[in-house]
Amino acid sequence: PIGADVSNHSRHRPESPGTSCYNCHMPYNSYGLLKAMRSHTISIPTATETAEFDRPNACNLCHLDKTLGWTAERLNEWYGTPVPPLSGEERTVAASLLWILKGDAGLRALSAESMGWPPAQETSGTSWMTPHLAEALGDPYDAVRFIAARSLRTLPDYGNLEFDFDGPEQKRINDALDIIRSWRSKSTSKSRRDPQLLVDINGELRLDAMRRLFNERDRRPLFLRE
């Protein structure tokens, strides 16, 4: 019965990435070999797993501009999936930004990778991603810097980005600052004014909020197996 009308089951347009069985039930939520990979576990999208275990869910890996609260409400409305207890941040800040700003190294890598994934870019837009990927160019993990630079090269105006992810630290910092300054000078930088993207009503970055999340970052050491 599901196969006869996949769009009705998935609540996504026919032939869209959201109607693909494996994008919802085997999402790119595992890290390895400098990229996101599909887990071999077939799962059901749920906000509870993200809230309790910091495991990215299929919805927020594609809808990068939405909060975990948004996902929980949609799944409850469509499938009756229980809404888990959520923090204020999980209800007001896009899940991808929580992951890339305050998550552990694995979450930061997965979030940076998703920002370069074409279906997520089409679904979420890309004009708001640049400063967050640029910030990730200064990540202490080589893998996160490598992935962030690769995703940046998929965005408009950054296809020819030259960045040495293993170069001198000060040079990496200067490169990141140059990218952010260039982005802020473009009119498109203020085209999104969604508060969950950590911008104010004028489209300006809320640096205070970003800094607060960064200060809450999970800095436990991880071994990212290659």
CYANA upper distance limits for C-alpha pairs under 8 A (distance plus 0.5 A):
  1 PRO  CA      5 ASP  CA      7.44
  2 ILE  CA      6 VAL  CA      5.83
  2 ILE  CA      8 ASN  CA      8.49
  2 ILE  CA      9 HIS  CA      6.77
  5 ASP  CA      9 HIS  CA      7.31
  6 VAL  CA     10 SER  CA      6.52
  6 VAL  CA     14 PRO  CA      7.93
  6 VAL  CA     19 THR  CA      6.99
  7 SER  CA     11 ARG  CA      6.03
  7 SER  CA     12 HIS  CA      5.91
  7 SER  CA     13 ARG  CA      6.31
  7 SER  CA     14 PRO  CA      5.79
  7 SER  CA     19 THR  CA      6.48
  8 ASN  CA     12 HIS  CA      7.88
 10 SER  CA     18 GLY  CA      7.38
 10 SER  CA     19 THR  CA      6.07
 11 ARG  CA     19 THR  CA      8.16
 11 ARG  CA     78 TRP  CA      8.44
 12 HIS  CA     16 SER  CA      7.24
 12 HIS  CA     18 GLY  CA      6.00
 12 HIS  CA     19 THR  CA      6.12
 13 ARG  CA     18 GLY  CA      7.90
 13 ARG  CA     19 THR  CA      7.26
 14 PRO  CA     19 THR  CA      6.81
 15 GLU  CA     19 THR  CA      6.76
 15 GLU  CA     20 SER  CA      8.11
 16 SER  CA     20 SER  CA      7.67
 17 PRO  CA     23 ASN  CA      7.41
 17 PRO  CA    119 PRO  CA      6.88
 18 GLY  CA     23 ASN  CA      7.08
 18 GLY  CA     24 CYS  CA      7.40
 19 THR  CA     23 ASN  CA      8.28
 19 THR  CA     24 CYS  CA      8.41
 20 SER  CA     24 CYS  CA      7.38
 21 CYS  CA     25 HIS  CA      6.50
 21 CYS  CA     26 MET  CA      8.22
 22 TYR  CA     26 MET  CA      5.08
 22 TYR  CA     27 PRO  CA      6.85
 23 ASN  CA     27 PRO  CA      5.39
 23 ASN  CA     28 TYR  CA      8.21
 23 ASN  CA     58 ALA  CA      7.24
 24 CYS  CA     44 ILE  CA      7.78
 24 CYS  CA     45 PRO  CA      6.97
 24 CYS  CA     58 ALA  CA      5.80
 24 CYS  CA     59 CYS  CA      7.75
 25 HIS  CA     42 ILE  CA      5.88
 25 HIS  CA     43 SER  CA      5.47
 25 HIS  CA     44 ILE  CA      6.08
 25 HIS  CA     45 PRO  CA      7.22
 25 HIS  CA     58 ALA  CA      7.84
 26 MET  CA     38 ARG  CA      6.18
 26 MET  CA     39 SER  CA      6.40
 26 MET  CA     40 HIS  CA      7.40
 26 MET  CA     41 THR  CA      7.10
 26 MET  CA     42 ILE  CA      5.92
 26 MET  CA     43 SER  CA      7.01
 26 MET  CA     58 ALA  CA      8.38
 27 PRO  CA     37 MET  CA      8.30
 27 PRO  CA     38 ARG  CA      5.82
 27 PRO  CA     39 SER  CA      7.31
 27 PRO  CA     57 ASN  CA      7.94
 27 PRO  CA     58 ALA  CA      5.86
 27 PRO  CA     61 LEU  CA      8.38
 28 TYR  CA     36 ALA  CA      5.90
 28 TYR  CA     37 MET  CA      5.27
 28 TYR  CA     38 ARG  CA      4.78
 28 TYR  CA     39 SER  CA      7.21
 28 TYR  CA     58 ALA  CA      8.13
 28 TYR  CA     61 LEU  CA      8.21
 28 TYR  CA    110 LEU  CA      8.41
 29 ASN  CA     36 ALA  CA      6.92
 29 ASN  CA     37 MET  CA      6.89
 29 ASN  CA     38 ARG  CA      6.68
 29 ASN  CA     39 SER  CA      6.99
 29 ASN  CA     55 ARG  CA      7.72
 29 ASN  CA     56 PRO  CA      6.33
 29 ASN  CA     57 ASN  CA      7.73
 29 ASN  CA     58 ALA  CA      8.28
 29 ASN  CA    110 LEU  CA      7.30
 30 SER  CA     36 ALA  CA      6.15
 30 SER  CA     37 MET  CA      5.57
 30 SER  CA     38 ARG  CA      6.61
 30 SER  CA     39 SER  CA      6.26
 30 SER  CA    110 LEU  CA      8.00
 31 TYR  CA     35 LYS  CA      6.51
 31 TYR  CA     36 ALA  CA      5.21
 31 TYR  CA     37 MET  CA      6.28
 31 TYR  CA    106 GLY  CA      7.19
 31 TYR  CA    109 ALA  CA      7.95
 31 TYR  CA    110 LEU  CA      7.12
 31 TYR  CA    224 LEU  CA      8.17
 32 GLY  CA     36 ALA  CA      6.83
 32 GLY  CA     37 MET  CA      7.11
 32 GLY  CA    224 LEU  CA      7.67
 32 GLY  CA    225 ARG  CA      6.75
 32 GLY  CA    226 GLU  CA      6.40
 33 LEU  CA    225 ARG  CA      7.73
 33 LEU  CA    226 GLU  CA      5.19
 34 LEU  CA    143 ALA  CA      6.58
 34 LEU  CA    146 PHE  CA      8.22
 34 LEU  CA    147 ILE  CA      7.28
 34 LEU  CA    226 GLU  CA      7.45
 35 LYS  CA    109 ALA  CA      8.20
 35 LYS  CA    110 LEU  CA      7.99
 35 LYS  CA    113 GLU  CA      7.05
 35 LYS  CA    147 ILE  CA      7.61
 36 ALA  CA    109 ALA  CA      8.28
 36 ALA  CA    110 LEU  CA      6.28
 36 ALA  CA    113 GLU  CA      6.86
 36 ALA  CA    114 SER  CA      8.35
 45 PRO  CA     57 ASN  CA      6.39
 45 PRO  CA     58 ALA  CA      6.38
 45 PRO  CA     59 CYS  CA      7.43
 46 THR  CA     50 THR  CA      7.81
 46 THR  CA     57 ASN  CA      6.94
 46 THR  CA     72 ALA  CA      7.63
 46 THR  CA     75 LEU  CA      7.82
 46 THR  CA     81 THR  CA      7.91
 47 ALA  CA     51 ALA  CA      6.64
 47 ALA  CA     57 ASN  CA      7.25
 47 ALA  CA     68 LEU  CA      6.89
 47 ALA  CA     69 GLY  CA      8.36
 47 ALA  CA     71 THR  CA      7.01
 47 ALA  CA     72 ALA  CA      5.83
 47 ALA  CA     83 VAL  CA      7.85
 47 ALA  CA     84 PRO  CA      7.51
 48 THR  CA     52 GLU  CA      6.46
 48 THR  CA     72 ALA  CA      8.46
 48 THR  CA     83 VAL  CA      7.75
 48 THR  CA     84 PRO  CA      5.89
 49 GLU  CA     53 PHE  CA      6.05
 49 GLU  CA     54 ASP  CA      7.38
 49 GLU  CA     55 ARG  CA      6.56
 49 GLU  CA     56 PRO  CA      8.34
 49 GLU  CA     57 ASN  CA      8.03
 50 THR  CA     54 ASP  CA      4.96
 50 THR  CA     55 ARG  CA      5.12
 50 THR  CA     56 PRO  CA      6.06
 50 THR  CA     57 ASN  CA      6.83
 51 ALA  CA     55 ARG  CA      8.36
 51 ALA  CA     84 PRO  CA      7.91
 51 ALA  CA     85 PRO  CA      8.35
 51 ALA  CA     86 LEU  CA      7.26
 54 ASP  CA    107 LEU  CA      8.46
 56 PRO  CA     60 ASN  CA      7.58
 56 PRO  CA     61 LEU  CA      7.24
 56 PRO  CA    107 LEU  CA      8.20
 57 ASN  CA     61 LEU  CA      6.75
 58 ALA  CA     62 CYS  CA      7.14
 59 CYS  CA     63 HIS  CA      6.34
 59 CYS  CA     71 THR  CA      7.03
 60 ASN  CA     64 LEU  CA      5.79
 60 ASN  CA     65 ASP  CA      8.34
 60 ASN  CA     66 LYS  CA      7.14
 60 ASN  CA     67 THR  CA      7.93
 60 ASN  CA     68 LEU  CA      7.54
 60 ASN  CA     71 THR  CA      7.59
 60 ASN  CA     95 ALA  CA      6.94
 60 ASN  CA     96 SER  CA      7.41
 61 LEU  CA     96 SER  CA      7.82
 61 LEU  CA    111 SER  CA      7.91
 61 LEU  CA    114 SER  CA      6.67
 61 LEU  CA    120 ALA  CA      7.57
 62 CYS  CA    114 SER  CA      7.72
 62 CYS  CA    119 PRO  CA      7.19
 62 CYS  CA    120 ALA  CA      4.73
 62 CYS  CA    121 GLN  CA      8.30
 62 CYS  CA    123 THR  CA      7.23
 62 CYS  CA    124 SER  CA      7.79
 63 HIS  CA    120 ALA  CA      6.71
 63 HIS  CA    123 THR  CA      6.65
 63 HIS  CA    124 SER  CA      6.05
 64 LEU  CA     94 ALA  CA      7.23
 64 LEU  CA     95 ALA  CA      7.36
 64 LEU  CA     96 SER  CA      5.91
 64 LEU  CA    114 SER  CA      8.38
 64 LEU  CA    115 MET  CA      8.06
 64 LEU  CA    120 ALA  CA      7.19
 64 LEU  CA    124 SER  CA      6.27
 65 ASP  CA     94 ALA  CA      5.90
 65 ASP  CA     95 ALA  CA      8.06
 65 ASP  CA     96 SER  CA      7.65
 65 ASP  CA    124 SER  CA      6.01
 65 ASP  CA    196 GLN  CA      7.81
 65 ASP  CA    197 LEU  CA      7.10
 66 LYS  CA     70 TRP  CA      6.75
 66 LYS  CA     71 THR  CA      7.92
 66 LYS  CA     93 VAL  CA      8.14
 66 LYS  CA     94 ALA  CA      5.27
 66 LYS  CA     95 ALA  CA      7.01
 66 LYS  CA     96 SER  CA      8.48
 66 LYS  CA    196 GLN  CA      7.61
 67 THR  CA     71 THR  CA      7.12
 67 THR  CA     90 GLU  CA      6.66
 67 THR  CA     91 ARG  CA      6.31
 67 THR  CA     92 THR  CA      6.77
 67 THR  CA     93 VAL  CA      6.05
 67 THR  CA     94 ALA  CA      4.54
 67 THR  CA     95 ALA  CA      5.47
 67 THR  CA    196 GLN  CA      7.42
 68 LEU  CA     72 ALA  CA      6.68
 68 LEU  CA     90 GLU  CA      5.89
 68 LEU  CA     91 ARG  CA      6.62
 68 LEU  CA     94 ALA  CA      7.44
 68 LEU  CA     95 ALA  CA      6.06
 69 GLY  CA     73 GLU  CA      6.69
 69 GLY  CA     86 LEU  CA      7.65
 69 GLY  CA     90 GLU  CA      6.55
 69 GLY  CA     91 ARG  CA      4.99
 69 GLY  CA     92 THR  CA      8.08
 70 TRP  CA     74 ARG  CA      6.74
 70 TRP  CA     91 ARG  CA      7.72
 71 THR  CA     75 LEU  CA      6.66
 72 ALA  CA     76 ASN  CA      6.61
 72 ALA  CA     81 THR  CA      8.19
 72 ALA  CA     82 PRO  CA      8.19
 72 ALA  CA     83 VAL  CA      5.90
 72 ALA  CA     84 PRO  CA      7.98
 73 GLU  CA     77 GLU  CA      6.55
 73 GLU  CA     83 VAL  CA      7.26
 74 ARG  CA     78 TRP  CA      6.54
 75 LEU  CA     79 TYR  CA      6.06
 75 LEU  CA     80 GLY  CA      7.07
 75 LEU  CA     81 THR  CA      6.04
 76 ASN  CA     80 GLY  CA      4.71
 76 ASN  CA     81 THR  CA      4.88
 76 ASN  CA     82 PRO  CA      6.39
 76 ASN  CA     83 VAL  CA      6.96
 77 GLU  CA     81 THR  CA      8.24
 86 LEU  CA     90 GLU  CA      6.36
 86 LEU  CA     91 ARG  CA      7.19
 87 SER  CA     91 ARG  CA      7.01
 88 GLY  CA     92 THR  CA      6.71
 89 GLU  CA     93 VAL  CA      5.86
 89 GLU  CA     98 LEU  CA      8.49
 90 GLU  CA     94 ALA  CA      7.90
 90 GLU  CA     95 ALA  CA      7.23
 90 GLU  CA     98 LEU  CA      8.43
 92 THR  CA    195 PRO  CA      8.08
 92 THR  CA    196 GLN  CA      5.90
 93 VAL  CA     97 LEU  CA      7.47
 93 VAL  CA     98 LEU  CA      7.32
 93 VAL  CA    195 PRO  CA      8.03
 93 VAL  CA    196 GLN  CA      4.72
 93 VAL  CA    197 LEU  CA      6.95
 93 VAL  CA    198 LEU  CA      7.49
 94 ALA  CA     98 LEU  CA      7.06
 94 ALA  CA    196 GLN  CA      5.63
 94 ALA  CA    197 LEU  CA      6.51
 95 ALA  CA     99 TRP  CA      6.75
 96 SER  CA    100 ILE  CA      6.67
 96 SER  CA    111 SER  CA      6.25
 97 LEU  CA    101 LEU  CA      6.25
 97 LEU  CA    102 LYS  CA      8.48
 97 LEU  CA    111 SER  CA      8.40
 97 LEU  CA    132 HIS  CA      8.22
 97 LEU  CA    197 LEU  CA      7.94
 98 LEU  CA    102 LYS  CA      6.07
 98 LEU  CA    103 GLY  CA      6.98
 98 LEU  CA    213 LEU  CA      7.79
 99 TRP  CA    103 GLY  CA      4.87
 99 TRP  CA    104 ASP  CA      8.03
 99 TRP  CA    107 LEU  CA      5.94
 99 TRP  CA    108 ARG  CA      6.17
 99 TRP  CA    111 SER  CA      6.84
100 ILE  CA    107 LEU  CA      7.06
100 ILE  CA    108 ARG  CA      4.77
100 ILE  CA    109 ALA  CA      8.09
100 ILE  CA    111 SER  CA      6.28
100 ILE  CA    112 ALA  CA      7.40
100 ILE  CA    132 HIS  CA      8.07
100 ILE  CA    136 ALA  CA      8.08
101 LEU  CA    108 ARG  CA      7.75
101 LEU  CA    132 HIS  CA      8.45
101 LEU  CA    210 MET  CA      7.75
101 LEU  CA    213 LEU  CA      6.50
101 LEU  CA    214 PHE  CA      5.67
101 LEU  CA    217 ARG  CA      7.11
102 LYS  CA    213 LEU  CA      5.98
102 LYS  CA    214 PHE  CA      5.77
102 LYS  CA    215 ASN  CA      7.92
102 LYS  CA    216 GLU  CA      6.20
102 LYS  CA    217 ARG  CA      4.17
102 LYS  CA    218 ASP  CA      6.46
103 GLY  CA    107 LEU  CA      5.92
103 GLY  CA    108 ARG  CA      6.48
103 GLY  CA    217 ARG  CA      6.22
103 GLY  CA    218 ASP  CA      5.95
104 ASP  CA    108 ARG  CA      6.75
104 ASP  CA    217 ARG  CA      7.40
104 ASP  CA    218 ASP  CA      5.31
104 ASP  CA    219 ARG  CA      6.68
104 ASP  CA    220 ARG  CA      7.44
105 ALA  CA    109 ALA  CA      6.67
105 ALA  CA    141 TYR  CA      7.60
105 ALA  CA    144 VAL  CA      7.74
105 ALA  CA    218 ASP  CA      8.42
105 ALA  CA    219 ARG  CA      8.17
105 ALA  CA    221 PRO  CA      8.43
105 ALA  CA    222 LEU  CA      7.26
106 GLY  CA    110 LEU  CA      6.75
106 GLY  CA    222 LEU  CA      8.22
106 GLY  CA    224 LEU  CA      7.75
107 LEU  CA    111 SER  CA      6.52
108 ARG  CA    112 ALA  CA      6.59
108 ARG  CA    136 ALA  CA      8.50
108 ARG  CA    144 VAL  CA      7.13
109 ALA  CA    113 GLU  CA      6.62
109 ALA  CA    143 ALA  CA      7.62
109 ALA  CA    144 VAL  CA      5.38
109 ALA  CA    147 ILE  CA      7.20
109 ALA  CA    148 ALA  CA      8.22
110 LEU  CA    114 SER  CA      6.67
111 SER  CA    115 MET  CA      6.94
112 ALA  CA    116 GLY  CA      7.53
112 ALA  CA    133 LEU  CA      7.03
112 ALA  CA    136 ALA  CA      8.30
112 ALA  CA    144 VAL  CA      7.81
112 ALA  CA    147 ILE  CA      6.78
112 ALA  CA    148 ALA  CA      5.75
112 ALA  CA    151 SER  CA      7.24
113 GLU  CA    117 TRP  CA      7.18
113 GLU  CA    147 ILE  CA      6.50
113 GLU  CA    148 ALA  CA      7.40
113 GLU  CA    151 SER  CA      6.82
114 SER  CA    120 ALA  CA      7.12
115 MET  CA    120 ALA  CA      7.19
115 MET  CA    121 GLN  CA      6.98
115 MET  CA    126 THR  CA      8.34
115 MET  CA    129 MET  CA      7.65
115 MET  CA    151 SER  CA      6.67
116 GLY  CA    120 ALA  CA      8.14
116 GLY  CA    121 GLN  CA      7.39
116 GLY  CA    150 ARG  CA      7.93
116 GLY  CA    151 SER  CA      4.68
116 GLY  CA    152 LEU  CA      7.59
116 GLY  CA    154 THR  CA      6.59
116 GLY  CA    155 LEU  CA      8.23
117 TRP  CA    121 GLN  CA      6.69
117 TRP  CA    151 SER  CA      8.34
118 PRO  CA    122 GLU  CA      6.59
119 PRO  CA    123 THR  CA      6.62
120 ALA  CA    124 SER  CA      6.29
120 ALA  CA    125 GLY  CA      8.24
121 GLN  CA    125 GLY  CA      5.61
121 GLN  CA    126 THR  CA      6.22
122 GLU  CA    126 THR  CA      8.41
126 THR  CA    130 THR  CA      8.12
126 THR  CA    155 LEU  CA      7.38
127 SER  CA    188 THR  CA      6.83
127 SER  CA    189 SER  CA      6.54
127 SER  CA    191 SER  CA      7.72
127 SER  CA    192 ARG  CA      7.83
128 TRP  CA    189 SER  CA      7.01
128 TRP  CA    192 ARG  CA      7.23
128 TRP  CA    197 LEU  CA      7.96
129 MET  CA    133 LEU  CA      6.77
130 THR  CA    134 ALA  CA      6.47
130 THR  CA    152 LEU  CA      7.36
130 THR  CA    155 LEU  CA      8.43
130 THR  CA    179 ILE  CA      8.31
130 THR  CA    180 ILE  CA      7.65
130 THR  CA    183 TRP  CA      7.45
131 PRO  CA    135 GLU  CA      6.56
131 PRO  CA    179 ILE  CA      8.04
131 PRO  CA    180 ILE  CA      5.90
131 PRO  CA    183 TRP  CA      7.87
132 HIS  CA    136 ALA  CA      6.87
133 LEU  CA    137 LEU  CA      7.14
133 LEU  CA    148 ALA  CA      5.85
133 LEU  CA    149 ALA  CA      7.83
133 LEU  CA    151 SER  CA      8.12
133 LEU  CA    152 LEU  CA      7.05
134 ALA  CA    138 GLY  CA      8.13
134 ALA  CA    148 ALA  CA      7.77
134 ALA  CA    149 ALA  CA      8.27
134 ALA  CA    152 LEU  CA      8.27
134 ALA  CA    176 ALA  CA      5.56
134 ALA  CA    177 LEU  CA      8.08
134 ALA  CA    179 ILE  CA      7.05
134 ALA  CA    180 ILE  CA      7.13
135 GLU  CA    139 ASP  CA      7.91
135 GLU  CA    176 ALA  CA      6.96
136 ALA  CA    144 VAL  CA      7.26
136 ALA  CA    145 ARG  CA      6.40
136 ALA  CA    148 ALA  CA      6.55
137 LEU  CA    144 VAL  CA      7.94
137 LEU  CA    145 ARG  CA      5.06
137 LEU  CA    146 PHE  CA      8.14
137 LEU  CA    148 ALA  CA      6.68
137 LEU  CA    149 ALA  CA      7.20
137 LEU  CA    165 PHE  CA      7.78
137 LEU  CA    172 ARG  CA      7.31
137 LEU  CA    173 ILE  CA      8.01
137 LEU  CA    176 ALA  CA      6.77
138 GLY  CA    145 ARG  CA      7.10
138 GLY  CA    169 GLU  CA      8.20
138 GLY  CA    172 ARG  CA      6.94
138 GLY  CA    173 ILE  CA      6.54
138 GLY  CA    176 ALA  CA      7.81
139 ASP  CA    144 VAL  CA      6.84
139 ASP  CA    145 ARG  CA      6.35
140 PRO  CA    144 VAL  CA      8.44
140 PRO  CA    145 ARG  CA      8.43
141 TYR  CA    145 ARG  CA      7.09
142 ASP  CA    146 PHE  CA      6.66
142 ASP  CA    165 PHE  CA      7.00
142 ASP  CA    166 ASP  CA      7.17
143 ALA  CA    147 ILE  CA      6.68
143 ALA  CA    224 LEU  CA      8.43
144 VAL  CA    148 ALA  CA      6.51
145 ARG  CA    149 ALA  CA      6.69
145 ARG  CA    165 PHE  CA      6.14
146 PHE  CA    150 ARG  CA      6.81
146 PHE  CA    165 PHE  CA      6.00
147 ILE  CA    151 SER  CA      6.67
148 ALA  CA    152 LEU  CA      6.62
149 ALA  CA    153 ARG  CA      6.87
149 ALA  CA    161 LEU  CA      8.32
149 ALA  CA    163 PHE  CA      7.37
149 ALA  CA    165 PHE  CA      8.17
150 ARG  CA    154 THR  CA      7.52
151 SER  CA    155 LEU  CA      7.65
152 LEU  CA    158 TYR  CA      6.66
152 LEU  CA    159 GLY  CA      8.02
152 LEU  CA    161 LEU  CA      8.21
153 ARG  CA    158 TYR  CA      5.36
153 ARG  CA    159 GLY  CA      4.76
153 ARG  CA    160 ASN  CA      7.10
153 ARG  CA    161 LEU  CA      6.51
154 THR  CA    158 TYR  CA      7.38
154 THR  CA    159 GLY  CA      6.41
155 LEU  CA    159 GLY  CA      7.15
163 PHE  CA    172 ARG  CA      7.93
163 PHE  CA    175 ASP  CA      7.91
164 ASP  CA    172 ARG  CA      7.78
165 PHE  CA    172 ARG  CA      7.72
167 GLY  CA    171 LYS  CA      7.46
167 GLY  CA    172 ARG  CA      7.21
168 PRO  CA    172 ARG  CA      6.89
169 GLU  CA    173 ILE  CA      6.75
170 GLN  CA    174 ASN  CA      6.65
171 LYS  CA    175 ASP  CA      6.63
172 ARG  CA    176 ALA  CA      6.73
173 ILE  CA    177 LEU  CA      6.75
174 ASN  CA    178 ASP  CA      6.65
175 ASP  CA    179 ILE  CA      6.83
176 ALA  CA    180 ILE  CA      6.85
177 LEU  CA    181 ARG  CA      6.64
178 ASP  CA    182 SER  CA      6.57
179 ILE  CA    183 TRP  CA      6.60
180 ILE  CA    184 ARG  CA      6.63
181 ARG  CA    185 SER  CA      6.85
182 SER  CA    186 LYS  CA      7.40
183 TRP  CA    189 SER  CA      6.64
184 ARG  CA    189 SER  CA      6.20
185 SER  CA    189 SER  CA      8.00
187 SER  CA    191 SER  CA      7.67
189 SER  CA    203 GLY  CA      7.95
190 LYS  CA    202 ASN  CA      7.61
190 LYS  CA    203 GLY  CA      4.90
190 LYS  CA    204 GLU  CA      7.07
191 SER  CA    203 GLY  CA      7.35
192 ARG  CA    203 GLY  CA      6.77
193 ARG  CA    197 LEU  CA      8.00
193 ARG  CA    199 VAL  CA      6.48
193 ARG  CA    200 ASP  CA      7.02
193 ARG  CA    201 ILE  CA      6.39
193 ARG  CA    202 ASN  CA      7.30
193 ARG  CA    203 GLY  CA      5.29
194 ASP  CA    198 LEU  CA      8.05
194 ASP  CA    199 VAL  CA      7.19
194 ASP  CA    200 ASP  CA      8.37
194 ASP  CA    201 ILE  CA      8.47
195 PRO  CA    199 VAL  CA      5.94
195 PRO  CA    200 ASP  CA      6.78
195 PRO  CA    201 ILE  CA      8.08
198 LEU  CA    205 LEU  CA      6.55
198 LEU  CA    206 ARG  CA      5.88
198 LEU  CA    209 ALA  CA      7.39
198 LEU  CA    210 MET  CA      7.64
199 VAL  CA    203 GLY  CA      5.73
199 VAL  CA    204 GLU  CA      5.66
199 VAL  CA    205 LEU  CA      4.91
199 VAL  CA    206 ARG  CA      5.58
200 ASP  CA    204 GLU  CA      5.96
200 ASP  CA    205 LEU  CA      7.05
200 ASP  CA    206 ARG  CA      6.79
206 ARG  CA    210 MET  CA      6.89
207 LEU  CA    211 ARG  CA      6.43
208 ASP  CA    212 ARG  CA      6.66
209 ALA  CA    213 LEU  CA      6.81
210 MET  CA    214 PHE  CA      6.60
211 ARG  CA    215 ASN  CA      6.59
212 ARG  CA    216 GLU  CA      7.01
213 LEU  CA    217 ARG  CA      7.04
